[in-house]
Amino acid sequence: MTDYSDAFLKTILTRTRRIAVVGVSMNPVRPSYYVARYLGLKGFDVVPVNPLHQGETLFGKTVVGALSDIDEVVDMVDIFRRSEAVPPIVDEALACFPALGTIWMQIGVEHPEAAAKARARGVDVVENRCPKIEYQRLFGELRMGGFNTGIISSKL
């Protein structure tokens, strides 16, 4: 399912405080970098997760190698990995965070079986969407009609 109500998405983004971003890049032109940065600037506590950059610093945070390296409660796991890599990430998230609220798979990322497993545990799942885009759209920050028109979407 990739057709989500605005109310459902807004509820997720409103209740979420800490987001583990799996597959975050250190490269500022990569979507995982600028999405994680944007979410941090919006007040979310972003935990960068990437085993290739474990121990490095990104957005003032230490990059961890795995979800199991996070000691704090995580509300949402945002997955920037290929669809075939999703099942072990979901399994690890469910094992590490008993109170996890959301598994969010980025644009182009879907895995129906892993999503069903998470939903069966009471976790909300969003597939093939970007929390940055949805936040901008739902909270009135998305500009319509071009980059410099100054028109703000009023479709809320």
Residue pairs with C-beta under 8 A, 6 or more apart in sequence:
1 115
1 127
2 110
2 127
2 128
2 129
4 126
4 129
6 138
6 156
8 124
9 126
9 129
9 134
9 138
10 138
12 76
12 101
12 102
12 104
12 124
12 126
13 131
13 134
13 135
13 138
13 139
15 75
15 101
16 44
16 75
16 76
16 101
16 102
17 44
17 45
17 75
18 44
18 45
18 46
18 47
18 72
18 73
18 74
18 75
18 76
19 39
19 44
19 45
19 46
19 47
19 74
19 75
19 76
19 77
19 78
19 131
20 47
20 49
20 67
20 70
20 74
20 76
20 77
20 78
20 93
21 32
21 35
21 36
21 39
21 46
21 47
21 48
21 49
21 78
21 80
22 49
22 50
22 67
22 77
22 78
22 79
22 80
22 81
22 89
23 32
23 49
23 50
23 79
23 80
23 81
24 32
24 33
24 36
24 48
24 49
24 50
24 53
24 58
24 63
24 80
25 32
25 33
25 50
25 80
26 33
26 50
26 53
26 56
26 58
26 63
27 33
28 34
28 37
31 80
31 106
31 130
32 80
32 106
33 58
34 132
35 78
35 80
35 106
35 130
35 131
35 132
36 46
36 48
36 58
36 59
36 78
37 59
38 132
38 135
39 46
39 78
39 131
39 132
39 135
40 46
40 59
42 135
46 59
46 61
47 61
47 64
47 70
47 72
47 74
48 58
48 59
48 61
48 62
48 63
48 64
49 63
49 64
49 65
49 66
49 67
49 69
49 70
50 63
50 65
51 65
51 66
53 63
54 63
54 64
54 65
54 69
55 62
55 63
56 62
56 63
57 63
64 70
66 92
67 74
67 77
67 89
67 92
67 93
67 96
67 97
68 92
68 95
68 96
70 96
73 97
73 99
74 93
74 96
74 97
74 100
75 100
75 101
75 102
76 100
76 101
76 102
76 103
76 104
76 131
77 89
77 90
77 93
77 97
77 100
77 102
77 103
77 104
78 104
78 106
78 131
79 85
79 86
79 89
79 103
79 104
79 105
79 106
79 109
80 106
80 109
81 89
81 109
82 109
83 105
83 108
83 109
83 110
83 111
84 111
86 105
86 109
86 111
86 114
87 111
87 113
87 114
87 117
89 114
90 103
90 111
90 114
90 115
90 117
90 118
91 114
91 117
93 100
93 103
93 118
94 100
94 117
94 118
94 121
94 123
100 123
101 123
101 124
102 123
102 124
102 125
102 126
103 114
103 115
103 118
103 123
103 124
103 125
103 126
104 125
104 126
104 129
104 131
105 111
105 115
105 125
105 126
105 127
105 128
105 129
106 128
106 129
106 130
107 128
107 129
107 130
107 133
108 128
109 127
109 128
110 127
110 128
111 127
115 125
115 127
118 125
119 125
133 142
135 141
136 142
137 153
138 156
140 152
140 153
140 154
140 156
141 152
142 152
142 153
143 149
143 150
143 151
143 152
143 153
144 151
144 152
144 153
145 151
